[in-house]
Each structure stands twice: as C-alpha cells, then as structure tokens.
Amino acid sequence: MCHLRLHKGTMPFAITLHRQPEFVRFRPTGTASIQDFVELVDTVEAETLFWSDRNALFDLRGIDGELSAEEQVFLGELVGRNLSHLDRLASV
C-alpha cells in the first residue's frame, strides 16, 4: 500500500493508494475543494500511466463536503479527458 498526501490550507487531503491485480484503488480522505480534486486527477493520471494500470476505483466515502453542480461537470470532463487511457473507472 502506498500513501500520498496533498495539502489544502491547514487540512491535509490524503490519498491512500492500494494496488490489486485487477485494479488500483484510490481512497481520498478529508475536506476537499475542486483544486484538491484536480490534483487527485493529476495524481491518478501519473500513477496509472506509470504503472500501466487499466482499471481504477475511486472510494470517495472519506470525503467531507460537496462540489457545486458546475464543479461536478468540470470534474467529469477533466476525468474523461485525463483518464481516457483507462479501460474501466468506477467510484463509490
């Protein structure tokens, strides 16, 4: 298991990464802003390209707060563009 940490002000936004044979799981925790999610997508892109991952799971149950409707659309477009190399992508 690998632990990555991103920081937002005084509250860290932590990402736990767990590799399994079929997929890699990303579990961010903490209070997240849209910028934190953009950094998460950048991190996932770099990790999955480097390790040639084909499937990824986002476990978002540890996230506090919500994104606006506009931020959700922006994030969806960013994920579609930056993670298009993945065959499967799921979130819980």
N, C-alpha and C positions, 0 to 999 in steps of 0.2 A: 504494500500500500504506500502511496506517495501523498504527502501533504503539501499543498501550495497555499500561500497566503497573499491576498490582495488587501490593501488598506483603504478605508474611506473615512477621512477625518480621524476621530479618535476610536471609532468602532471598526475593528478589522472584519473584512468579508473573507471568510476562509473557504477554500475549496479542497475537499478530500477527493482524491482520485483513486479508484480501485480497478485494477485490470483483471479481467476474467478471460478465459479462452475465446468466448463468443462475442464479448463486447467490453467496452470500458465504461465505468460508471463515474459520473461527476456529481458530487454532493456539496453544493454551496450552502453555507450557513451564515446567519447574521442578518443585519439590516442592509438591504441592497438598494442602490439607486440605479438609474438607467446606465450611468457610467460604469458601475460595477458589472452590470450585465454585458456591456460592450467588452469590457476587459475579460469577462468569462468566455465569451465567444472567441475572442482573440487567442486566449489560452488554449481552449479546446481545439481550435483550428491548428495551432502549432503542435500540440501534443499528438493529435490524431494523424496529422501528416507525417510527423517524425517517426511514429511507431507503426505507420501503415494500418491504422485501425479502420475497420469498415462499418462498425456498428457502435452506437453510443447511447447511453441512458443518462438523462438529467433527473436527479432526485431533488426536487425543489421544495420538499416538505420542511426544510430547515430555514427557509427564507421568511423574514419578517417584512411586512409592508406590501404594498401593491403598486403596480405601474399603471399609469393612465392609459386610456384606450389608444391614444396616439403613440405612446411609448411602446405598447404591445405590438402595434402594426410595424413600427420601425424595427423592433427587435426581431419580429418574424421575417421581415425582408432581409435583415442582416444575417440571420441564421441560414436562410435559403441561399444567400449568395456565398457566404464564407464556409459553410459546411456541406456544400454540394458534392464533395468527394466521398461523403459517407453514403453507404447503401441504405442504412436504417438509422433512424433517430427517434427516440421516444422520450417522454417526460412523465413524471408522476409528481 
